Amino acid sequence: MNGRWDAFRRTSNKAKFLWDNQFTDYAKRYTDHFQRGWAEVDKVYYPLNIGSNHWVLVQIDLPAHILTVYDSNQALYDDAHVEQAMRPMMKMLPYILLNVEGVTDRADLDLTTTMKPRDFDVRRLLPNVVPQTAKR
């Protein structure tokens, strides 16, 4: 995703941006691989590497339009740094979803094409909610 971020930012008509099949294929249904498509689910989870040295878990809540970050070591990066790492997904995900068959038919998603689709919001769960890695 981050590899396409610069090209996406430079594109004037983001609704016409050409996505690699790897992005849209991931959200499609593949019964051969026991994967449900994003047209059938409300939440998707994926790992994200921040700063080349720290992995977090991100939950995509499609109907709520929220990306929730589960970070087990919040001492490494402040909220601003985490939000910066999330910016490509915040901005690009609505446009990717516009290109996934079946997802655009969901009435519970805010994917209006008459105007710019709304960015996903980001929230980072507090350290008292996500167990933190103990310093040794």
SULSULNOR-V818308 format. One line per field, one symbol per residue. burial: b if it has 24 or more other C-alpha atoms within 12 Angstrom, else e. A space follows every 50 residues. Layout:
BEGIN
burial=???
END
This chain:
BEGIN
burial=beeeeeebeeeeebbeeebeeebbebbbeeeeeeeebbbeeeebeeebeb eeeeebbbbbbbbebbbbbbbbbbeeeeeeebbebbbbbbbbbbbbbbbb eebbeeeebbbeeeeebbbbbbbbbeeeeeeeeeee
END
